Amino acid sequence: MSKIYQPAEDSYLISEILKKEIPKLLEKNSELKVLEIGAGSGIHLQTIFNLGIKKENIFSSDIDDKAVAHCNSLGFNCIHSDLFENISGKFHLIIFNPPYLPKDVREPCDSQTATTGGKNGCEIINRFLQQAKNHLTSKGKIFLITSSLTKGINWLDWNKKQIGCEKLFFEELCVWEITS
């Protein structure tokens, strides 16, 4: 039985980035449309709402039905989707805290959906990067987190820059700002 991914260091790092970056984005566009893929506990949905983005402009999805139900119970629009499978439209900002760790057979199966990104940790991220261009406005941004343990990310022709990192005892987490 799966559990909703609870906020941890990665979630808190993205939340801090959102607190710094959302006000700048809102200065340029007060009708900012935001999509979070893998909404989990809804921590980022609540953060961006608290920063002034209207609930009707906040969209989210998760592959876990419990996470979808939880985010909907918080009053956010959340649907079941494997990445962009059931997503339509374009967004000014897409947020993704993906499963980014390489497969570890010691990890319990019920937590692997939220943490394991494939054999090398990059497989879900690479699928996301391939699909995201169809859902990002021309001047849109993506905030994506990765781990130093993730190997083999194919950045395609995206422009990327690190906008925040945190060293933990066994890995370094980095948030990337990605644009076309």
C-alpha positions as CSV (number, residue, x, y, z in Angstrom):
1,M,0.0,0.0,0.0
2,S,1.5,3.3,-1.1
3,K,1.8,6.4,1.2
4,I,1.6,10.0,0.1
5,Y,5.2,11.3,-0.2
6,Q,5.7,13.4,2.9
7,P,7.8,16.6,2.7
8,A,11.5,16.1,3.2
9,E,14.7,18.1,2.4
10,D,13.9,18.1,-1.3
11,S,10.4,19.5,-0.7
12,Y,11.7,22.2,1.6
13,L,14.4,23.2,-0.8
14,I,11.9,23.7,-3.6
15,S,9.6,25.6,-1.2
16,E,12.4,28.0,-0.4
17,I,13.1,28.6,-4.1
18,L,9.4,29.2,-4.8
19,K,9.3,31.8,-2.0
20,K,12.1,33.7,-3.7
21,E,11.1,33.2,-7.3
22,I,7.2,33.4,-7.4
23,P,7.1,37.1,-6.4
24,K,9.4,37.9,-9.3
25,L,7.3,36.0,-11.7
26,L,4.1,37.6,-10.4
27,E,5.5,41.0,-11.0
28,K,5.7,40.2,-14.7
29,N,2.4,38.2,-14.9
30,S,-0.3,38.5,-12.3
31,E,-2.3,35.7,-14.0
32,L,0.6,33.1,-13.8
33,K,-0.6,29.6,-14.6
34,V,1.3,27.0,-12.6
35,L,1.4,23.2,-13.0
36,E,2.9,20.9,-10.4
37,I,3.7,17.3,-11.6
38,G,3.8,14.9,-8.7
39,A,2.0,17.1,-6.2
40,G,2.3,14.5,-3.4
41,S,1.4,16.1,0.0
42,G,0.4,19.4,-1.7
43,I,3.2,21.4,0.1
44,H,4.2,23.3,-3.0
45,L,0.5,24.0,-4.0
46,Q,-0.1,25.6,-0.6
47,T,3.2,27.6,-0.9
48,I,2.3,29.1,-4.3
49,F,-1.2,29.8,-3.2
50,N,0.1,31.6,-0.1
51,L,2.4,33.6,-2.4
52,G,-0.7,35.0,-4.2
53,I,-1.4,32.7,-7.1
54,K,-5.1,32.1,-7.5
55,K,-6.3,28.6,-6.9
56,E,-8.0,28.6,-10.3
57,N,-4.5,29.2,-11.9
58,I,-2.9,26.3,-9.9
59,F,-3.1,22.8,-11.5
60,S,-1.5,19.6,-10.4
61,S,-1.2,15.9,-11.0
62,D,0.1,12.8,-9.3
63,I,0.4,9.2,-10.3
64,D,-0.8,8.1,-6.9
65,D,-4.5,8.2,-6.4
66,K,-4.2,8.9,-2.6
67,A,-2.1,12.0,-3.4
68,V,-4.6,13.2,-5.9
69,A,-7.5,12.8,-3.4
70,H,-5.4,14.5,-0.7
71,C,-4.6,17.5,-2.9
72,N,-8.2,17.8,-4.0
73,S,-9.3,17.7,-0.3
74,L,-7.1,20.7,0.2
75,G,-9.1,22.6,-2.5
76,F,-6.6,22.3,-5.3
77,N,-7.3,21.0,-8.8
78,C,-5.4,17.7,-9.0
79,I,-5.8,14.9,-11.4
80,H,-4.3,11.4,-11.8
81,S,-1.6,11.4,-14.5
82,D,1.6,9.8,-15.4
83,L,3.7,12.9,-16.1
84,F,1.8,14.8,-18.9
85,E,-0.4,11.9,-20.0
86,N,-3.7,13.6,-18.9
87,I,-2.5,17.2,-18.9
88,S,-3.7,19.7,-21.5
89,G,-2.8,23.4,-22.0
90,K,0.4,25.4,-21.5
91,F,1.8,26.8,-18.2
92,H,4.0,29.7,-17.3
93,L,5.7,27.6,-14.5
94,I,6.0,23.8,-14.2
95,I,7.2,22.4,-10.9
96,F,8.5,18.9,-10.6
97,N,10.1,17.1,-7.6
98,P,10.6,13.8,-9.4
99,P,11.5,10.4,-8.2
100,Y,15.3,10.8,-8.8
101,L,17.1,8.1,-6.9
102,P,18.6,5.0,-8.6
103,K,16.8,1.8,-7.9
104,D,17.8,0.3,-4.6
105,V,16.5,-3.3,-4.0
106,R,16.8,-2.6,-0.2
107,E,14.1,0.1,-0.4
108,P,10.6,-1.0,0.4
109,C,8.4,-1.4,-2.7
110,D,5.7,1.0,-1.3
111,S,8.0,4.0,-1.2
112,Q,9.8,3.4,-4.6
113,T,7.1,5.1,-6.6
114,A,7.9,8.4,-4.8
115,T,11.7,8.1,-4.7
116,T,13.0,5.8,-7.5
117,G,13.5,7.3,-10.9
118,G,14.6,4.1,-12.6
119,K,17.8,2.1,-12.8
120,N,20.0,5.2,-12.9
121,G,17.5,7.6,-11.3
122,C,17.1,9.6,-14.5
123,E,14.5,7.7,-16.5
124,I,11.5,9.6,-15.2
125,I,13.3,12.9,-15.5
126,N,14.2,12.2,-19.1
127,R,10.6,11.3,-20.0
128,F,9.5,14.6,-18.3
129,L,12.1,16.7,-20.2
130,Q,10.9,15.1,-23.5
131,Q,7.3,15.9,-22.8
132,A,7.5,19.3,-21.1
133,K,8.0,21.5,-24.1
134,N,4.4,20.8,-25.3
135,H,3.1,22.3,-22.0
136,L,5.4,25.3,-21.3
137,T,4.6,28.8,-22.6
138,S,7.4,30.3,-24.8
139,K,8.8,32.3,-21.9
140,G,7.9,29.8,-19.3
141,K,10.1,28.2,-16.7
142,I,10.4,24.8,-15.1
143,F,11.7,24.2,-11.6
144,L,13.1,20.7,-11.3
145,I,15.1,19.1,-8.5
146,T,17.8,16.5,-9.0
147,S,20.2,14.6,-6.8
148,S,24.0,14.1,-7.2
149,L,23.1,10.4,-7.1
150,T,21.0,10.7,-10.3
151,K,23.0,9.6,-13.4
152,G,22.4,10.0,-17.1
153,I,20.0,13.0,-17.3
154,N,19.5,14.0,-21.0
155,W,18.9,17.7,-20.9
156,L,18.1,17.8,-24.6
157,D,18.3,21.4,-25.8
158,W,16.9,23.0,-22.6
159,N,18.7,25.9,-21.1
160,K,19.4,25.2,-17.4
161,K,20.9,26.9,-14.4
162,Q,21.1,25.9,-10.8
163,I,19.1,28.2,-8.6
164,G,19.6,26.4,-5.3
165,C,21.5,23.5,-3.8
166,E,21.7,21.7,-0.5
167,K,24.3,19.3,0.6
168,L,23.1,16.4,2.7
169,F,25.2,13.7,4.3
170,F,24.9,11.3,1.3
171,E,23.9,13.5,-1.6
172,E,23.6,17.0,-2.9
173,L,20.2,18.2,-4.1
174,C,19.9,20.9,-6.7
175,V,17.0,22.9,-8.1
176,W,17.3,23.8,-11.7
177,E,15.5,26.6,-13.6
178,I,14.9,25.3,-17.1
179,T,13.8,27.3,-20.1
180,S,13.5,26.8,-23.8
